[in-house]
Amino acid sequence: MGSALFYHLTRRPMEDTLAMLLGKATGAGMRVVVRGTDLGRMGWLDEKLWQGADDGFLPHGLAGEAHEAMQPVLLTTGTEAPNGATCLMTVDGAALVDQDLESMDRVCVLFDGNDPVALDLARSQWKNLKSSGASAQYWSEESGRWEKKAET
């Protein structure tokens, strides 16, 4: 069973934090699937990742496009991981399904700390994981840098 890491975003845009986390995951040899809720938003995120820092190139693609199985990072709204991902990152309130922690080594939940709906959803997901006995960490950037605030 994998571990879950919750990232409470309050200072940086989601796309910046996501790019940082994707760089760390792919640098550690992980294949990643990023799950969102809206195809248009995933297309926007695809463009943002292509416009990233020159020294931080993140090869990635959108689900449903050619060569999706070869992508080290795949953006999707589905629950599948056709690229053989071992890491799942959810954004924009994307759902976690029961199999996610069973099939992934790591699950990262990025949520907007300034959005009450996103906060409620993240709290609910945290409680569900905690009650199932899963290993979870809560990270906050409130101080200006990422700090682990809680762990189960």
KEKE-3310 file (N, C-alpha, C; in steps of 0.2 Angstrom, whole numbers, plus 5000, padded with zeros to 4 digits):
npx = (5004:5003:5009:5001:5002:4997:4996:4994:4990:4994:5001:5009:5005:4995:5000:5014:5018:5015:5023:5036:5034:5032:5045:5053:5048:5049:5063:5067:5064:5051:5036:5022:5005:4994:4979:4965:4949:4943:4944:4947:4954:4965:4971:4975:4984:4994:4999:5005:5015:5023:5028:5037:5052:5068:5078:5071:5064:5050:5045:5030:5012:4995:4982:4974:4980:4993:5005:5003:5006:5020:5023:5032:5025:5008:4994:4977:4959:4954:4953:4963:4979:4988:5001:5009:5011:5018:5015:5003:4996:4984:4973:4963:4953:4950:4944:4949:4951:4947:4956:4968:4978:4982:4987:4997:5013:5014:5004:4999:4990:4985:4979:4969:4971:4964:4951:4936:4928:4937:4945:4937:4934:4948:4950:4940:4945:4957:4952:4946:4957:4964:4956:4956:4968:4979:4995:4999:5003:5003:5006:5011:5013:5012:5021:5030:5039:5039:5032:5031:5016:5008:5006:5001)
npy = (4994:5011:5028:5043:5060:5076:5092:5108:5122:5138:5149:5148:5146:5132:5126:5129:5122:5109:5107:5107:5096:5086:5086:5081:5069:5062:5064:5054:5043:5039:5036:5046:5050:5063:5068:5076:5086:5092:5092:5104:5111:5103:5103:5116:5116:5107:5116:5125:5118:5115:5128:5129:5132:5133:5124:5115:5105:5095:5081:5076:5072:5072:5062:5050:5055:5052:5040:5039:5029:5030:5041:5049:5057:5059:5068:5068:5065:5053:5037:5028:5023:5023:5024:5017:5022:5025:5034:5045:5061:5072:5085:5100:5095:5082:5065:5052:5035:5019:5010:5017:5019:5006:5003:5012:5018:5031:5044:5060:5074:5089:5104:5119:5130:5142:5140:5136:5124:5116:5114:5107:5095:5090:5088:5078:5067:5065:5060:5049:5041:5040:5033:5021:5016:5020:5027:5043:5060:5077:5093:5109:5126:5137:5145:5150:5141:5123:5113:5099:5095:5086:5068:5052)
npz = (5000:4996:5000:5005:5002:5006:5000:5005:4997:4998:4995:4983:4965:4959:4948:4948:4960:4957:4946:4952:4961:4951:4945:4955:4957:4945:4944:4953:4947:4945:4936:4932:4934:4932:4939:4935:4934:4923:4906:4898:4907:4910:4898:4898:4909:4903:4893:4902:4909:4898:4896:4906:4917:4908:4913:4919:4911:4908:4902:4895:4892:4886:4891:4879:4868:4855:4859:4873:4882:4883:4890:4903:4912:4913:4909:4914:4915:4919:4928:4925:4922:4909:4906:4915:4928:4944:4953:4958:4956:4961:4956:4958:4965:4961:4962:4973:4971:4978:4974:4972:4982:4983:4971:4968:4972:4978:4982:4978:4984:4979:4985:4985:4997:4999:4995:5001:4998:4992:5003:5012:5004:5004:5018:5020:5012:5018:5031:5027:5022:5033:5042:5035:5038:5031:5027:5029:5025:5029:5022:5022:5016:5022:5030:5021:5016:5012:5024:5035:5043:5049:5052:5049)
capx = (5000:5007:5008:4998:5005:4993:4999:4989:4993:4991:5006:5011:5000:4995:5005:5021:5020:5014:5029:5041:5033:5034:5052:5056:5045:5052:5070:5067:5063:5044:5031:5017:4999:4991:4972:4961:4942:4941:4948:4950:4959:4971:4974:4979:4990:4998:5003:5009:5021:5028:5031:5041:5059:5072:5082:5066:5060:5046:5042:5023:5007:4988:4979:4971:4985:4998:5011:5002:5009:5027:5024:5034:5020:5002:4988:4971:4953:4952:4956:4967:4986:4991:5009:5012:5013:5018:5014:4997:4995:4977:4973:4957:4947:4949:4943:4953:4947:4950:4962:4974:4983:4984:4991:5002:5018:5013:4998:4999:4984:4986:4972:4969:4969:4960:4945:4933:4926:4943:4948:4932:4936:4954:4949:4936:4950:4962:4949:4945:4963:4966:4952:4958:4975:4984:5000:4997:5007:5000:5012:5009:5018:5010:5027:5034:5042:5035:5034:5026:5012:5004:5007:4997)
capy = (5000:5017:5033:5049:5066:5081:5098:5113:5127:5145:5155:5147:5143:5125:5123:5129:5117:5103:5106:5105:5089:5082:5086:5077:5062:5060:5063:5048:5037:5037:5038:5049:5052:5068:5067:5082:5085:5095:5092:5110:5113:5098:5106:5123:5113:5105:5122:5128:5113:5116:5134:5129:5134:5129:5119:5110:5102:5090:5078:5074:5072:5071:5055:5050:5057:5047:5038:5041:5024:5031:5047:5049:5061:5059:5072:5064:5066:5047:5034:5024:5025:5019:5025:5013:5026:5022:5040:5049:5067:5074:5092:5103:5091:5075:5060:5047:5029:5014:5006:5022:5018:4999:5002:5017:5019:5037:5048:5067:5078:5096:5107:5126:5132:5148:5138:5132:5118:5111:5112:5102:5089:5087:5085:5071:5062:5064:5056:5042:5038:5039:5028:5015:5014:5022:5031:5050:5066:5084:5098:5116:5131:5143:5149:5152:5135:5117:5110:5093:5097:5080:5062:5046)
capz = (5000:4995:5005:5003:5004:5005:4999:5006:4994:5000:4993:4976:4961:4959:4943:4951:4965:4953:4942:4957:4963:4946:4944:4961:4956:4939:4945:4957:4942:4945:4931:4936:4931:4935:4938:4936:4934:4917:4900:4896:4912:4909:4892:4900:4913:4898:4891:4907:4910:4892:4897:4913:4917:4904:4916:4922:4906:4910:4896:4897:4887:4888:4889:4873:4862:4853:4863:4880:4886:4884:4893:4910:4915:4909:4912:4913:4920:4920:4934:4922:4921:4904:4906:4920:4933:4951:4957:4956:4958:4960:4957:4956:4968:4958:4966:4974:4971:4983:4971:4971:4986:4982:4964:4967:4978:4981:4980:4981:4983:4979:4985:4986:5004:4999:4993:5006:4995:4991:5010:5014:5001:5006:5024:5019:5009:5024:5036:5024:5022:5040:5044:5032:5041:5026:5029:5025:5027:5028:5021:5022:5014:5026:5033:5015:5013:5014:5031:5037:5049:5052:5049:5052)
cpx = (5004:5005:5004:5001:5000:4997:4994:4992:4990:4996:5007:5005:5001:5000:5012:5023:5019:5021:5035:5040:5034:5041:5055:5054:5049:5060:5071:5066:5056:5041:5025:5011:4996:4983:4969:4953:4939:4946:4951:4955:4966:4975:4978:4985:4995:5003:5007:5015:5026:5031:5036:5048:5063:5076:5077:5062:5056:5042:5035:5018:5000:4986:4974:4975:4990:5003:5010:5005:5017:5028:5026:5029:5014:4997:4982:4965:4951:4955:4961:4974:4990:4998:5012:5014:5013:5016:5008:4997:4988:4977:4965:4951:4946:4949:4949:4949:4950:4956:4968:4979:4986:4988:4996:5007:5017:5007:4999:4993:4986:4980:4973:4966:4965:4953:4941:4930:4932:4946:4943:4933:4942:4953:4945:4941:4955:4959:4948:4951:4965:4962:4953:4965:4980:4989:4999:5001:5003:5006:5008:5014:5016:5016:5031:5038:5038:5037:5029:5023:5009:5006:5003:5001)
cpy = (5006:5022:5039:5055:5072:5088:5104:5120:5134:5151:5154:5145:5135:5122:5124:5123:5110:5102:5104:5098:5084:5081:5081:5070:5059:5059:5057:5042:5035:5040:5041:5050:5057:5068:5074:5081:5088:5095:5098:5112:5109:5101:5112:5121:5111:5110:5125:5124:5114:5123:5135:5132:5130:5124:5114:5107:5096:5086:5075:5074:5071:5064:5056:5052:5051:5046:5039:5036:5026:5037:5046:5052:5061:5063:5069:5066:5059:5044:5029:5027:5021:5020:5021:5016:5023:5028:5043:5055:5070:5082:5094:5099:5084:5070:5055:5041:5024:5011:5011:5020:5011:4999:5007:5017:5025:5041:5055:5071:5085:5100:5115:5128:5138:5146:5133:5125:5113:5109:5106:5095:5086:5084:5078:5066:5060:5059:5049:5038:5036:5033:5021:5012:5016:5027:5038:5055:5072:5089:5104:5121:5138:5148:5152:5146:5129:5114:5104:5095:5092:5074:5057:5040)
cpz = (5000:5001:5001:5006:5002:5005:4999:5003:4996:4998:4985:4972:4960:4954:4944:4955:4961:4949:4946:4959:4957:4944:4949:4959:4950:4940:4949:4953:4942:4938:4935:4931:4935:4934:4939:4935:4927:4912:4898:4901:4912:4903:4894:4904:4908:4895:4896:4909:4904:4893:4903:4911:4912:4907:4919:4917:4909:4904:4899:4891:4890:4886:4883:4867:4861:4858:4871:4884:4888:4888:4901:4915:4911:4912:4910:4917:4922:4926:4931:4922:4916:4903:4911:4926:4940:4956:4954:4959:4956:4961:4956:4959:4965:4963:4967:4975:4976:4981:4971:4975:4986:4976:4964:4973:4981:4978:4983:4979:4984:4980:4987:4993:5005:4997:4998:5004:4994:4998:5013:5011:5003:5013:5024:5017:5014:5029:5033:5024:5029:5043:5041:5034:5036:5029:5025:5029:5025:5027:5019:5020:5017:5028:5027:5012:5016:5020:5032:5043:5053:5048:5052:5051)
residu = (MET:GLY:SER:ALA:LEU:PHE:TYR:HIS:LEU:THR:ARG:ARG:PRO:MET:GLU:ASP:THR:LEU:ALA:MET:LEU:LEU:GLY:LYS:ALA:THR:GLY:ALA:GLY:MET:ARG:VAL:VAL:VAL:ARG:GLY:THR:ASP:LEU:GLY:ARG:MET:GLY:TRP:LEU:ASP:GLU:LYS:LEU:TRP:GLN:GLY:ALA:ASP:ASP:GLY:PHE:LEU:PRO:HIS:GLY:LEU:ALA:GLY:GLU:ALA:HIS:GLU:ALA:MET:GLN:PRO:VAL:LEU:LEU:THR:THR:GLY:THR:GLU:ALA:PRO:ASN:GLY:ALA:THR:CYS:LEU:MET:THR:VAL:ASP:GLY:ALA:ALA:LEU:VAL:ASP:GLN:ASP:LEU:GLU:SER:MET:ASP:ARG:VAL:CYS:VAL:LEU:PHE:ASP:GLY:ASN:ASP:PRO:VAL:ALA:LEU:ASP:LEU:ALA:ARG:SER:GLN:TRP:LYS:ASN:LEU:LYS:SER:SER:GLY:ALA:SER:ALA:GLN:TYR:TRP:SER:GLU:GLU:SER:GLY:ARG:TRP:GLU:LYS:LYS:ALA:GLU:THR)
# end
